[in-house]
Amino acid sequence: MANPIKFFTISLIFSFLYFGKIYGQKEEKSLLYEISGNGLSQPSYLFGTIHAICKDDFFLPEVVKSKFSTSQQIYLEIDMDDPSMMTEMQKYMMMPDGKTLKTIMSEPDYKKVAKFFKDSLKTNIAFMDNMKPFILSSMTIPSMLGCPMQGYEEVFVKMAQEQKKEVKGLELVKEQFDALDNMGMEKQADLMLVKMVDNWSLGKSELKALIKDYKKQDIEALLKDMTSSSTADAAFEKDLLENRNRNWIPRMATIMQEKPTFFGVGAGHLGGEKGVITLLRKQGYTVKAVK
């Protein structure tokens, strides 16, 4: 991929890979859902993406392409065809208040992480010492996958451009960064760098299992995979998933009243009692799997 930071938006990667226990009603095996009722004159559609996947594993069913084409507007988590997006992201990539990795990590942990980046990624983190830990952690995704990557967001942006449709965002870049930064830099470093290095082999296995179940379009299996993650964290789940899901619902309601819409968000946001599907149903919408 030409620009992994742009299309695998950093916080999105972790919103899919890391969160604690959430359970919901059993859903049909599908990543695409139709949203209707509750005053909508035409249905909208909700598709669950995965933000990092091998090109050989990438798939996009014809029914998804069809519903994308018939929708009048496209919403991803953020506005990914905005030319100022990268500039906006760069404003939030550095740690505040003069913090560096050396000031927020113990010396043994810093040395362990630095050695891992040097040996495994051929990268000297001393040159990126003031970057937020999750930015550095995101740089390991290509190595964890071990293959050329493809992103659903990238494909959707290209499709929208070809169909002369504007891509919009459910939230601002700042809102995504704030969701991660709520845990603090020290906890970011522990969860996303130290634990990542300590559980590297296990993390690769967990990601492989997630991708396997994603290809099966099995949301129930995905939830089970995620609840057993070696890096699950309840507070992180609340900030990065639950709160954002809840914030999206009134925004989606307004958007769907305007025009039939295709929403593409991380599949980790769909399921569970506090997931987008359940929250929409609680608001009176009919949400059903599309095969």
Secondary structure as UniProt FT lines:
FT   HELIX           4..7
FT   HELIX           10..17
FT   STRAND          32..36
FT   TURN            38..39
FT   STRAND          44..49
FT   STRAND          53..54
FT   HELIX           55..57
FT   HELIX           62..70
FT   STRAND          73..76
FT   TURN            80..81
FT   TURN            83..84
FT   HELIX           85..90
FT   TURN            91..92
FT   TURN            97..98
FT   HELIX           101..104
FT   HELIX           107..121
FT   HELIX           125..128
FT   TURN            129..130
FT   HELIX           133..138
FT   TURN            139..140
FT   HELIX           141..145
FT   STRAND          149..150
FT   HELIX           152..162
FT   TURN            163..164
FT   STRAND          167..169
FT   HELIX           173..181
FT   TURN            182..183
FT   HELIX           185..189
FT   HELIX           190..194
FT   HELIX           195..198
FT   HELIX           200..215
FT   TURN            216..217
FT   HELIX           219..227
FT   TURN            230..231
FT   HELIX           234..237
FT   HELIX           238..242
FT   HELIX           243..258
FT   STRAND          261..266
FT   HELIX           267..269
FT   TURN            273..274
FT   HELIX           276..282
FT   TURN            283..284
FT   STRAND          286..289
//
